[in-house]
Amino acid sequence: MNNLKLSALMLAVALSASQVMASDMRLDDSGRKDALRLWGVQFEELEYRYSDDDEELGVWNGDAFYGTDELKLRWLGKGEYAIEEQAYETLENQLVLQTPISTFFDAKAGVRFDTPEGPDRTYGVLGITGLAPQWFEVDANLYVSDEGDTSAGLDAEYELLLTNHLILSAALDATVAFSEDEEIGVGKGLVSTETGLRLRYDLIDRAISPYIGVVHERKYGDTADFARAEGGSTEDWFAVIGTRIAF
Amino acid sequence: MTRSLMAGVLGLLMPALALAGEYNISVDRVIIDTGDFVKEGIGYNGSSPGPVLRFKEGEEVTINVTNNLDETTSIHWHGLILPFDQDGVPGISFAGIPAGETFTYTFPVVQSGTYWFHSHSGFQEPNGAYGSIVIEPKGREPFRYDREYVVQLTDKHPHDAGRIMRNLKMMPDYYNRKQQTVGDFFSDVSEHGFMTALSDRMAWGDMRMMKADVEDVQGFTGLINGKGPDQNWTGLFEPGERIRLRFINSSAMAYFDVRIPGLQMTVVQADGNNVQPVNVDEFRIGVAETYDVIVRPRTDEAFTIFAESMGRSGYARATLAPREGMEGPVPELRDAPLLTMADMGGMHGMDHGSMGMGEDGMSGMDHGDMDMGGDSMSGMDHGVMPEQEEPAMAGMDHSNMAGMDHGSMMMSGNGAEDPFYAKGSGLVPTAASGGKFLSYADLKAQKPLYEDREPTREIELRLTGNMERYSWSINGIKYEDADAIKLQYGERVRFKFVNETMMTHPMHLHGMWSILDTGAGKWNPVKHTISVQPGTTVYMETEVDAPGQWAFHCHLSYHAASGMFRKVIVEGGPEQGNTAGVEQERVGGDV
């Protein structure tokens, strides 16, 4: 009898305990438990270029992303539009997925579509992007085109704070091809470099930062020969004026 | 006859009824005018900050919260001990208050002191959803004052909080306009020589860390009771009166160094609990902390309450004056502090290889070389010091730290010491007057809430993060990927905070007290929010006396939102009620 009472009591305790547990088990459905999903749009370069040959170009270099810390979908776009010829000298669009691989670096994989004036190309892209020691922003990519040609690109950027609003940035882009693709004027070896020095002023937060600068473009080796054969230049100096945008 | 009987019965019930109060709060879209800018935000009863809620200890409060927003809201009663389903954290305590609905909180008030309340939904709190709570004690207070004011600080930013979060994620230095410039480099060169200045820059550059990384979100206007520096909130007094100032830091991100030039402040309470009075000239108030001080202006003049942000990017200002319209002198902002290598002490997992510094040599950098002598250190032997025999302390030999030569490195530490900062830290505060600056080590409980006893176990929480990704975490795991911390009802847990980041984190455990280990034994102060400085290890103990589930997080809004957050589940315990003896049948969601 006593035993029965005791077990009934224990059952009651167990039942009420399980009730408490049930209420404890509220799952956090407030959204806080979800990874932060963010987006951003940035145009590192959005500028007008005027060359030492009186060539005028509209140039942009931008990207937009949506995603989490772990996985982002990113669009990267580059364009050079010759104003007089009304033609795209460069028109690149990349769509990549990006994921962290170390404290300061992300890996990227995706596709790149080049649709300038002349023949088009589609590439597979594999790259890393991040912050190297001493604050160098680095972006390195490997490309394989639909023609089977491989090439690599390296972008590096460094910022020097003259003041907290007046910032001098130095950028170097270099392209190397591992095989020749004459149709688009690319020779094997070092293809081209673009070096830029831009002095910007953060006008509205870091959202709008007008700048002036100078850019040097140069083609090398066979690529330079192809350019000469086409009657194009192999080395250009540009004065640039533009604005950096981030929102 | 019946009526008089009824009256008699009612009369008997009156004392109980007298201690029941009903309060109504509406959550509204409001306009916030700081004097520097006007923006839309969220407030209570039509304004931000919301009202001062005045409760009495022992009162059973009923608070009807009506959500006039078009999104879910919530109110968390910061620092109040109450049943978990009344704690107001959506997803943990309850479902939240849907748009257009009213939720009724009911709980007994089992404590007294200065507290505050705020939304725990999204970024509503940094957008303005906060107010203050003053609880009158049952008994007499152990100090006298003639009048009192709430002094509620915040860092109001012109940007919407959601946008701030996005900007920080895109560019972690988006709001940092205190970065080292070329000019700073050349002044370092002239002061320390070219090679020293260069190697200093290289050492920081190697870590990809900025010594100016003290305040993530700059560009705010400091407000006191909703008034910007030019709007000058004023509290009146008669010369000779004792004034109790209830300081509350309701900032999203900013720590404030508070002083009232010309007046000494007697700190009598911290985080709602009375402390043994300490006279100070200045104190640092972490985000979400409260300090009550008593001042006694004897002369017929105006005094400025001046609260500089820790990173010196902004300030709040108010006035104590005998008459409306009077103003005291407003001091200049002091120079911004810079982090030193000592503040980087806890950074495991950063790339130290290139610094020629073993990981072992780095861990324990925090206090290992601390001078144990000196008055400020007395009684601190167990408090914040990592135990000497800990493995983390192995390899403390500084000789293996190439590039870490403290002599030639520019340790911009000001020479001041505080056991709650890394030795040589650039963040150690000093009083502008040259006088006494409050330290955690000065806080001693007036009346211990709990019997002092050995903790039943220790839980290590490493405060971790990655500034470049603006992701913050505990033990390297963000809230989204983390399991709950499980505690057993009745145990006393010793939490070991190891700050491995270069930022200060105000850690707030909901529902249960945080007994900060200052080495004062049973006189250790009882708090609800504990600041853990970079490169330091801090211990706190918690008597696990509140069943249910609770939030535990860094109170910097954008750190909490990006992962420095945990759920704590207290298992077991009385099936009904918590220590407050409340019935606990309400399981959230009741409207």
Interface residues (C-beta under 8 A of the other chain):
Chain A: V13 S16 A17 Q19 V20 S23 D24 R26 L27 D28 D29 S30 G31 R32 K33 D34 A35 L36 L38 W39 G40 Q42 D69 P100 T103 F104 L131 P133 Q134 W135 L160 L161 L162 T163 N164 H165 D205 R206 A246
Chain B: D85 V89 P90 G91 I92 F94 G96 S121 G122 M165 R166 N167 K169 M170 M171 Y174 Y175 R177 K178 Q179 Q180 T181 V182 G183 M202 G205 D206 R208 G219 G349 M350 D351 S354 N466 E468 R469 S471 K478 Y479 E480 P547 G548 Q549 A561 S562 F565 K567 I569 E571 G573 E575 V587 G588
